[in-house]
Amino acid sequence: MRATKTFLCAVCCLLFWTGAGISAQAKRNITETDLYQFHWIGDTQMSPDGSRVVFVRVEVTPDHKSYATSLWLLDLSDAGGAPRRLTAGPHDSQPRWSADGKTLAFARAIEKDGKPGKPQIYLLSLAGGEAESITDLPEGAGDPHWSPDGKHLLITSGTTPEEWQKHESKPDAAKSKDEPPESDVRVITRAVYRMNGEGYLDFDHPEHFWMMDVGANEKPGKPKQITWGRLGDSDPVWTPDGSRIYFFRETSDEPYYEAPTSAIYSVPASGGDASLVASIPFNAQSMVISPDGTQVAFRGATNVPPRSFSEPHLWTLALKPGAEPKNITPDYDCDIGDSIGGDNRAPRAAGRTSPVWLDDHTLLDVATKEGRANLVKVNASSGKVTGFTAGDQTIQLFAVSADHSKMVGLVSTPLMIGDLFSIAQDGKEKQLTHVNDELFSQLNLAAPEEITYKSFDGKQIQAWVQKPYDFDPHKKYPLILNIHGGPHSAYGYVFDHEFLFMAAKGYVVLYPNPRGSTSYGQDFGNIIQYHYPGDDYKDLMAGVDELIQRGYIDDKKLGVTGGSGGGLLTDWTVTQTTRFAAAVSQRDISDWTSWWYTADFTLFQPTWFKGPPFETPEDFRARSPITYAKNIQTPMMFILGEADYRTPPTSGGEQLFRMLKYRHIDTVMVRFPGESHELSRSGVPVHRIERLQNITGWFDKYLMGESQPEYDVITPKEHELDKPPR
């Protein structure tokens, strides 16, 4: 009901402004339903010659229940030219250029019964014509990688040899009536058996590599499997001469019993036995090979001794017998390959970044520092790190031409969801796309204010303050403290619809990076190990005090919210103080012990706790908000996803909701069917809208004094006062 009413109002406003023209006086505040009109740029790839860029464009479907993805092309030689659509979608992703720049390989999922099926690989000629399907693997296919000469295509699939053989012999054969139905009973043998956003894990179909011949003058050949086994393969890279494939292979069925490790293997491109190249004593990812083929680089973070936060660095490994991985950025106290969190990265087909070799001695990668994510250059020999781009921004993706002379980056700022920019050799940026300009030209938007303040022990804390567009420093405003999750993540210079929407409704929003946040170095990030929650709560309260001292906050109208780790800290906050008039806890943890037993990943290693709850029960109890829930006086809302395996509702808000009901504290639980832990970032669009409406609705009730009947419960005494309508 609430979402429908608001959407109709938004449509009426849009029609009005379209007819009347947009002027400075006609602009309006951003609304929650503007998300329906957002456009996102995802996976971005530059053509080998640097003349064109292909990217995935993502938009909300007309029914507001999903997202559509399609491929778009931007010609960089056409100064000021607009991108043009290449494919109709609605589920196209992973575009990859052939070596000659004439053909794109990509993954497409065809809808069946209203849902996307398993993706297959398609080829699209840039000379014209329709995309052609080249795979029909029973378990689908994805992650295409062209060979250096453009004659072969490496793809990934979980199809087993037996399934492929059966499919080849009877590709269109219907299931025999005499064949018994497949059992839906699951026999669970592993502690991690399901994953947030993925559901139950399929251990019978590990991902392996398949090779296809795709010569220019020939019809593509059939896929041929070149790696196999019970452990999955990922992150393939071709050698420059096209003779071999290097890749990561899983190391164990149950890796959670040991500290994280990785293994690099190689296999001849023609197929054959895979051989172990190196065992890496930590989690490594995003491997790339040097132009001369003598070494690989990858991101990784050691965890010795065990830490809750291990700063990621850039590593190299010489491709010769007995070589050991080398950390080439040991003295760089920033996070290589990391990003700044926001609520509007592309919700589908986002793509990912990897380091890029600019020559045999220089690497280009993204790094985060103090709430910003920019590109840096790293000398692989000396380890010297040099800033390349600069600015109050987050570079979410970047792509480089084959000769490294041209670059593009996908840039997000607090006032821009994400657009492509060209990046010159001196690091200067020039905007290329304007995918949301039409909508944003209608909106009143104000950039957040960056502040720093001292916490209880003198530590400097960085934070941002999002104020209403028409902010008056002489007025008193209600405040919403918004706490990020992780806990090892960071707020910063990136687009956050939530903060802008809250400010548009008349709130000042404070979003800090307390101790434990990333982008401030190893020590700042790991200081909360075995002390979470704890002093990070004090950092948050110091930020609230700072704003109150500035004179424009009504200290009787304070609200607090946060998701995941921020939900945990929201729960913790209201057990430690009664200063907040309302709280909204999202995807939270209230009981660490319960969470230890039910989450989709294990804490078998002493990273956040020194031992399991049955060995160190007091530690778990002391850091669980449920232990102190009797102190809560604050009205609380709980936002929960019913398919959230990362922070299962039964380990979080559901517990506190029941306890608060028992104690007659105002509380409500808002449950989202089918939604995972990613509700706020990539959930069903209409659910994302309703989430924002419920959060602000709760604050409107307790901070603004607005009537919100849907949250009311009639007590016996109130019932006695009911009178029939006249």
BALUMRO-54333 format. One record per residue (C-alpha): residue in three letters; x negated, y negated, z. Coordinates in steps of 0.05 Angstrom, whole numbers, padded with zeros to 5 digits, always signed. Layout:
alaXYZ ...
This chain:
met+00000+00000+00000 arg-00053-00050+00022 ala-00098-00034-00038 thr-00041-00040-00088 lys-00017-00107-00063 thr-00087-00137-00064 phe-00101-00110-00133 leu-00037-00141-00162 cys-00056-00208-00132 ala-00126-00202-00163 val-00096-00186-00231 cys-00050-00246-00227 cys-00108-00292-00209 leu-00149-00265-00266 leu-00093-00277-00317 phe-00084-00347-00290 trp-00158-00366-00296 thr-00163-00333-00365 gly-00107-00377-00391 ala-00130-00441-00358 gly-00204-00437-00367 ile-00256-00434-00312 ser-00278-00497-00278 ala-00317-00512-00215 gln-00252-00529-00180 ala-00218-00465-00206 lys-00269-00417-00178 arg-00246-00369-00124 asn-00276-00327-00069 ile-00299-00256-00084 thr-00249-00202-00065 glu-00255-00128-00050 thr-00219-00109-00115 asp-00271-00146-00157 leu-00309-00080-00152 tyr-00261-00053-00205 gln-00291-00103-00254 phe-00364-00091-00236 his-00411-00064-00289 trp-00474-00027-00270 ile-00537-00012-00308 gly-00567+00056-00294 asp-00622+00100-00324 thr-00663+00054-00369 gln-00714+00076-00421 met-00758+00035-00469 ser-00771+00059-00540 pro-00843+00080-00553 asp-00858+00018-00594 gly-00826-00028-00543 ser-00775-00058-00591 arg-00712-00030-00559 val-00684-00008-00493 val-00631+00044-00481 phe-00593+00046-00416 val-00533+00077-00382 arg-00476+00029-00370 val-00428+00049-00314 glu-00358+00022-00302 val-00296+00041-00263 thr-00245+00082-00300 pro-00176+00051-00313 asp-00143+00094-00259 his-00195+00071-00208 lys-00209+00142-00189 ser-00277+00152-00221 tyr-00333+00122-00262 ala-00348+00125-00337 thr-00419+00127-00364 ser-00441+00112-00435 leu-00506+00095-00471 trp-00521+00024-00494 leu-00578-00004-00537 leu-00612-00071-00530 asp-00656-00096-00588 leu-00713-00136-00557 ser-00733-00165-00624 asp-00665-00200-00628 ala-00676-00258-00580 gly-00612-00270-00541 gly-00577-00211-00574 ala-00525-00172-00535 pro-00530-00097-00522 arg-00487-00052-00566 arg-00453+00011-00547 leu-00482+00076-00574 thr-00437+00130-00544 ala-00365+00133-00521 gly-00379+00173-00458 pro-00345+00181-00410 his-00401+00224-00380 asp-00466+00209-00417 ser-00532+00203-00380 gln-00607+00215-00381 pro-00625+00183-00448 arg-00696+00199-00473 trp-00732+00173-00535 ser-00766+00218-00585 ala-00839+00201-00599 asp-00822+00166-00665 gly-00765+00126-00633 lys-00715+00152-00684 thr-00675+00200-00640 leu-00646+00201-00570 ala-00636+00264-00529 phe-00586+00257-00472 ala-00540+00297-00427 arg-00465+00297-00437 ala-00411+00329-00394 ile-00344+00344-00428 glu-00282+00336-00386 lys-00242+00398-00370 asp-00178+00396-00329 gly-00192+00323-00314 lys-00262+00335-00286 pro-00331+00333-00320 gly-00358+00402-00337 lys-00429+00425-00336 pro-00473+00378-00379 gln-00506+00399-00443 ile-00561+00367-00485 tyr-00542+00325-00545 leu-00584+00290-00599 leu-00565+00223-00629 ser-00599+00195-00691 leu-00610+00120-00686 ala-00601+00118-00762 gly-00526+00131-00751 gly-00477+00188-00744 glu-00447+00225-00686 ala-00484+00257-00629 glu-00497+00332-00639 ser-00494+00384-00585 ile-00556+00428-00585 thr-00546+00471-00522 asp-00491+00515-00496 leu-00523+00543-00434 pro-00473+00575-00385 glu-00500+00535-00326 gly-00509+00472-00365 ala-00573+00434-00382 gly-00606+00367-00367 asp-00669+00327-00355 pro-00695+00327-00428 his-00770+00315-00440 trp-00797+00306-00511 ser-00864+00335-00529 pro-00917+00284-00549 asp-00909+00303-00623 gly-00833+00301-00620 lys-00825+00372-00645 his-00803+00404-00580 leu-00755+00388-00524 leu-00764+00412-00453 ile-00699+00418-00414 thr-00678+00444-00346 ser-00623+00494-00331 gly-00601+00541-00276 thr-00578+00593-00326 thr-00606+00663-00311 pro-00635+00708-00365 glu-00578+00757-00355 glu-00526+00703-00364 trp-00560+00678-00427 gln-00565+00747-00456 lys-00492+00761-00443 his-00473+00693-00472 glu-00514+00705-00534 ser-00484+00774-00546 lys-00412+00751-00533 pro-00411+00675-00535 asp-00336+00668-00543 ala-00313+00732-00510 ala-00257+00724-00459 lys-00263+00755-00391 ser-00237+00827-00393 lys-00171+00838-00358 asp-00201+00900-00325 glu-00259+00860-00297 pro-00247+00844-00223 pro-00245+00770-00204 glu-00308+00740-00173 ser-00307+00739-00098 asp-00300+00672-00064 val-00330+00698+00000 arg-00397+00666+00018 val-00451+00705+00053 ile-00495+00652+00087 thr-00568+00669+00101 arg-00600+00600+00105 ala-00595+00544+00156 val-00587+00493+00100 tyr-00532+00521+00056 arg-00494+00459+00034 met-00515+00389+00017 asn-00480+00322+00023 gly-00451+00303-00045 glu-00466+00371-00075 gly-00425+00418-00032 tyr-00447+00490-00024 leu-00516+00504-00053 asp-00522+00556-00108 phe-00584+00597-00091 asp-00569+00646-00148 his-00584+00594-00201 pro-00651+00560-00187 glu-00671+00507-00238 his-00722+00529-00291 phe-00750+00502-00356 trp-00727+00519-00426 met-00761+00499-00491 met-00727+00480-00556 asp-00756+00469-00626 val-00727+00404-00653 gly-00768+00391-00716 ala-00745+00332-00757 asn-00727+00372-00818 glu-00699+00432-00783 lys-00636+00450-00744 pro-00655+00454-00670 gly-00673+00524-00649 lys-00642+00562-00591 pro-00667+00549-00520 lys-00723+00594-00497 gln-00736+00601-00422 ile-00809+00588-00404 thr-00808+00590-00327 trp-00769+00636-00281 gly-00766+00664-00211 arg-00726+00655-00148 leu-00758+00587-00131 gly-00736+00526-00170 asp-00779+00480-00214 ser-00776+00405-00223 asp-00811+00341-00246 pro-00843+00369-00310 val-00897+00329-00347 trp-00928+00345-00414 thr-01003+00342-00424 pro-01023+00289-00475 asp-01040+00343-00526 gly-00974+00379-00515 ser-01006+00445-00497 arg-00982+00453-00425 ile-00929+00431-00376 tyr-00946+00412-00304 phe-00891+00413-00252 phe-00871+00422-00179 arg-00845+00489-00155 glu-00809+00501-00090 thr-00853+00535-00039 ser-00804+00575+00004 asp-00733+00598+00011 glu-00732+00566+00079 pro-00781+00508+00080 tyr-00753+00479+00144 tyr-00793+00528+00187 glu-00858+00493+00168 ala-00881+00422+00157 pro-00864+00398+00086 thr-00910+00423+00031 ser-00910+00421-00045 ala-00941+00462-00100 ile-00963+00440-00170 tyr-00960+00493-00224 ser-00973+00493-00299 val-00948+00536-00356 pro-00966+00539-00430 ala-00916+00501-00472 ser-00907+00563-00513 gly-00888+00603-00451 gly-00925+00653-00408 asp-00944+00661-00336 ala-00943+00598-00293 ser-01006+00588-00252 leu-01016+00551-00186 val-01056+00487-00196 ala-01056+00460-00124 ser-01021+00467-00058 ile-01004+00399-00029 pro-00999+00396+00047 phe-00941+00346+00047 asn-00879+00329+00007 ala-00900+00303-00062 gln-00856+00277-00119 ser-00853+00236-00182 met-00915+00266-00216 val-00945+00232-00278 ile-01007+00252-00318 ser-01063+00205-00338 pro-01072+00187-00412 asp-01136+00228-00417 gly-01102+00288-00384 thr-01154+00296-00330 gln-01112+00279-00269 val-01042+00270-00243 ala-01014+00218-00196 phe-00954+00225-00150 arg-00921+00195-00089 gly-00926+00228-00022 ala-00927+00218+00053 thr-00967+00260+00102 asn-00934+00279+00167 val-00992+00297+00211 pro-00980+00286+00268 pro-00904+00294+00260 arg-00870+00227+00253 ser-00798+00206+00242 phe-00824+00156+00190 ser-00884+00170+00145 glu-00903+00113+00099 pro-00905+00136+00026 his-00970+00126-00012 leu-00996+00139-00082 trp-01040+00200-00091 thr-01082+00229-00148 leu-01106+00300-00162 ala-01161+00318-00211 leu-01138+00376-00256 lys-01197+00420-00242 pro-01208+00481-00198 gly-01215+00466-00123 ala-01193+00394-00128 glu-01159+00363-00068 pro-01106+00308-00069 lys-01133+00238-00056 asn-01094+00182-00023 ile-01112+00121-00066 thr-01073+00071-00024 pro-01093+00089+00048 asp-01102+00017+00069 tyr-01039-00010+00036 asp-00989-00017+00093 cys-00927-00021+00049 asp-00881+00032+00020 ile-00900+00057-00049 gly-00841+00080-00092 asp-00789+00058-00041 ser-00730+00011-00052 ile-00685-00037-00014 gly-00616-00010+00003 gly-00553-00042-00023 asp-00482-00020-00036 asn-00482-00029-00111 arg-00537+00011-00145 ala-00506+00047-00204 pro-00457+00097-00173 arg-00470+00147-00229 ala-00530+00161-00273 ala-00573+00113-00234 gly-00639+00142-00258 arg-00703+00138-00219 thr-00772+00108-00222 ser-00839+00142-00228 pro-00909+00112-00228 val-00937+00094-00297 trp-01009+00101-00319 leu-01028+00036-00355 asp-01096+00065-00371 asp-01140+00121-00343 his-01155+00079-00281 thr-01094+00036-00268 leu-01024+00054-00243 leu-00961+00012-00241 asp-00909+00026-00188 val-00856-00008-00145 ala-00870-00024-00072 thr-00827-00053-00016 lys-00850-00108+00030 glu-00808-00148+00079 gly-00741-00136+00047 arg-00767-00143-00025 ala-00784-00091-00078 asn-00833-00113-00132 leu-00883-00081-00180 val-00956-00072-00160 lys-01017-00048-00198 val-01062+00003-00165 asn-01134+00017-00184 ala-01140+00093-00180 ser-01215+00090-00167 ser-01221+00035-00115 gly-01151+00038-00086 lys-01143-00037-00094 val-01070-00058-00097 thr-01052-00122-00135 gly-00984-00154-00136 phe-00955-00157-00206 thr-00884-00185-00200 ala-00860-00230-00145 gly-00795-00258-00120 asp-00736-00249-00074 gln-00710-00188-00110 thr-00707-00113-00114 ile-00734-00080-00177 gln-00692-00016-00180 leu-00720+00013-00244 phe-00775-00004-00293 ala-00796+00022-00361 val-00859+00012-00403 ser-00874+00020-00478 ala-00922+00074-00501 asp-00978+00023-00511 his-00962-00010-00444 ser-00955-00079-00477 lys-00882-00087-00461 met-00842-00075-00397 val-00771-00083-00372 gly-00744-00080-00302 leu-00675-00072-00272 val-00670-00128-00222 ser-00620-00138-00166 thr-00613-00199-00121 pro-00562-00220-00068 leu-00523-00255-00123 met-00535-00206-00181 ile-00514-00133-00182 gly-00568-00113-00231 asp-00592-00138-00299 leu-00650-00121-00345 phe-00709-00169-00348 ser-00770-00168-00393 ile-00835-00170-00355 ala-00894-00205-00387 gln-00967-00185-00378 asp-00974-00239-00324 gly-00914-00211-00286 lys-00866-00267-00306 glu-00794-00244-00317 lys-00741-00265-00368 gln-00669-00242-00363 leu-00644-00199-00420 thr-00574-00176-00400 his-00515-00211-00366 val-00468-00153-00354 asn-00428-00187-00298 asp-00434-00260-00317 glu-00362-00266-00341 leu-00335-00243-00274 phe-00386-00280-00231 ser-00373-00345-00267 gln-00305-00345-00234 leu-00331-00334-00164 asn-00356-00378-00107 leu-00419-00344-00083 ala-00471-00368-00034 ala-00540-00338-00025 pro-00556-00311+00044 glu-00604-00348+00091 glu-00667-00310+00111 ile-00685-00319+00184 thr-00738-00291+00231 tyr-00733-00288+00307 lys-00771-00259+00366 ser-00745-00198+00401 phe-00752-00182+00475 asp-00825-00160+00468 gly-00847-00214+00420 lys-00839-00173+00356 gln-00817-00214+00296 ile-00752-00189+00266 gln-00730-00208+00196 ala-00656-00216+00182 trp-00607-00248+00134 val-00545-00289+00148 gln-00488-00289+00097 lys-00444-00349+00108 pro-00378-00368+00076 tyr-00385-00408+00012 asp-00354-00469+00045 phe-00393-00461+00109 asp-00389-00520+00158 pro-00445-00521+00210 his-00399-00561+00257 lys-00347-00506+00260 lys-00346-00441+00301 tyr-00343-00377+00261 pro-00330-00304+00280 leu-00392-00261+00272 ile-00400-00191+00244 leu-00465-00156+00260 asn-00478-00106+00204 ile-00529-00051+00220 his-00564-00010+00166 gly-00571+00065+00167 gly-00630+00110+00157 pro-00654+00091+00207 his-00716+00086+00162 ser-00688+00040+00108 ala-00682-00035+00100 tyr-00635-00091+00082 gly-00662-00147+00039 tyr-00659-00182-00027 val-00609-00138-00063 phe-00535-00144-00080 asp-00486-00125-00024 his-00413-00134-00042 glu-00393-00119+00030 phe-00429-00179+00060 leu-00403-00227+00007 phe-00332-00202+00016 met-00335-00209+00092 ala-00362-00280+00085 ala-00307-00297+00035 lys-00256-00278+00089 gly-00287-00328+00137 tyr-00339-00288+00175 val-00412-00301+00184 val-00449-00236+00172 leu-00516-00221+00206 tyr-00556-00163+00176 pro-00624-00152+00209 asn-00681-00103+00198 pro-00696-00080+00270 arg-00756-00038+00289 gly-00754+00028+00252 ser-00738-00007+00186 thr-00781+00006+00125 ser-00820-00047+00085 tyr-00858-00071+00148 gly-00913-00018+00153 gln-00925+00050+00185 asp-00926+00027+00257 phe-00864-00016+00254 gly-00825+00041+00221 asn-00847+00097+00267 ile-00844+00059+00333 ile-00774+00086+00346 gln-00796+00159+00343 tyr-00768+00195+00404 his-00736+00128+00424 tyr-00676+00122+00377 pro-00630+00090+00394 gly-00666+00044+00442 asp-00707-00018+00432 asp-00678-00026+00362 tyr-00612-00043+00398 lys-00649-00099+00435 asp-00674-00126+00368 leu-00602-00129+00344 met-00577-00165+00406 ala-00633-00215+00401 gly-00609-00232+00331 val-00538-00243+00356 asp-00565-00289+00411 glu-00606-00327+00359 leu-00544-00343+00318 ile-00502-00362+00378 gln-00557-00411+00399 arg-00551-00444+00331 gly-00483-00468+00351 tyr-00437-00443+00295 ile-00416-00376+00324 asp-00356-00365+00370 asp-00385-00318+00422 lys-00315-00293+00439 lys-00306-00268+00368 leu-00362-00219+00356 gly-00355-00156+00315 val-00404-00100+00300 thr-00406-00047+00246 gly-00454-00001+00210 gly-00458+00065+00173 ser-00496+00129+00185 gly-00554+00108+00230 gly-00519+00041+00234 gly-00457+00079+00257 leu-00498+00112+00312 leu-00524+00044+00333 thr-00453+00015+00331 asp-00431+00070+00379 trp-00492+00057+00423 thr-00480-00018+00424 val-00410-00013+00452 thr-00434+00035+00506 gln-00487-00016+00528 thr-00447-00081+00525 thr-00376-00107+00525 arg-00394-00171+00488 phe-00363-00148+00422 ala-00288-00158+00412 ala-00284-00103+00359 ala-00327-00049+00327 val-00323-00007+00264 ser-00367+00055+00265 gln-00378+00088+00198 arg-00404+00159+00184 asp-00433+00159+00254 ile-00468+00206+00302 ser-00441+00206+00373 asp-00470+00271+00398 trp-00541+00289+00375 thr-00533+00361+00399 ser-00471+00373+00358 trp-00504+00340+00298 trp-00566+00383+00305 tyr-00523+00444+00296 thr-00479+00420+00238 ala-00516+00370+00192 asp-00538+00387+00122 phe-00611+00385+00139 thr-00651+00412+00197 leu-00691+00381+00252 phe-00733+00443+00261 gln-00796+00400+00260 pro-00812+00353+00319 thr-00799+00289+00280 trp-00740+00256+00315 phe-00739+00300+00377 lys-00795+00340+00409 gly-00755+00404+00408 pro-00686+00432+00394 pro-00628+00415+00441 phe-00630+00482+00477 glu-00702+00468+00497 thr-00698+00393+00511 pro-00624+00382+00528 glu-00636+00320+00570 asp-00670+00285+00512 phe-00611+00296+00466 arg-00562+00277+00521 ala-00599+00213+00539 arg-00597+00187+00467 ser-00525+00207+00450 pro-00472+00152+00453 ile-00420+00203+00476 thr-00458+00209+00542 tyr-00442+00137+00559 ala-00374+00132+00524 lys-00339+00120+00591 asn-00369+00050+00587 ile-00333+00032+00522 gln-00281-00023+00528 thr-00286-00047+00456 pro-00230-00031+00406 met-00261+00017+00356 met-00246+00040+00285 phe-00281+00102+00256 ile-00291+00108+00180 leu-00303+00181+00163 gly-00312+00221+00099 glu-00280+00289+00102 ala-00334+00320+00058 asp-00391+00285+00095 tyr-00443+00339+00110 arg-00497+00289+00128 thr-00460+00264+00190 pro-00401+00311+00198 pro-00340+00276+00229 thr-00337+00328+00285 ser-00406+00305+00309 gly-00388+00231+00307 gly-00326+00189+00305 glu-00277+00245+00315 gln-00306+00258+00385 leu-00305+00186+00406 phe-00236+00175+00377 arg-00207+00231+00420 met-00243+00205+00482 leu-00220+00133+00472 lys-00148+00157+00461 tyr-00151+00193+00527 arg-00175+00129+00560 his-00122+00086+00526 ile-00175+00043+00490 asp-00149+00016+00424 thr-00177+00060+00369 val-00161+00086+00300 met-00193+00137+00255 val-00192+00127+00179 arg-00208+00191+00141 phe-00225+00192+00067 pro-00207+00258+00032 gly-00262+00288-00011 glu-00312+00233+00006 ser-00384+00248+00024 his-00435+00207+00062 glu-00441+00163+00000 leu-00370+00134+00007 ser-00393+00061+00010 arg-00441+00067-00049 ser-00413+00117-00099 gly-00347+00141-00071 val-00281+00140-00110 pro-00272+00066-00129 val-00203+00059-00096 his-00231+00091-00033 arg-00288+00041-00032 ile-00236-00014-00036 glu-00194+00015+00020 arg-00256+00023+00063 leu-00271-00051+00058 gln-00198-00068+00071 asn-00196-00026+00134 ile-00261-00053+00161 thr-00240-00125+00152 gly-00169-00108+00173 trp-00194-00085+00241 phe-00237-00147+00250 asp-00179-00191+00225 lys-00136-00161+00281 tyr-00185-00171+00338 leu-00228-00230+00315 met-00178-00270+00274 gly-00115-00252+00313 glu-00079-00229+00251 ser-00022-00178+00254 gln-00042-00109+00228 pro+00019-00065+00241 glu-00013-00003+00210 tyr-00060+00001+00269 asp-00007-00007+00323 val+00019+00049+00368 ile+00085+00040+00403 thr+00080+00054+00478 pro+00140+00080+00518 lys+00152+00012+00549 glu+00151-00022+00482 his+00198+00030+00455 glu+00249+00012+00509 leu+00248-00060+00484 asp+00266-00039+00413 lys+00334-00065+00391 pro+00374-00048+00329 pro+00370-00100+00274 arg+00428-00149+00270 
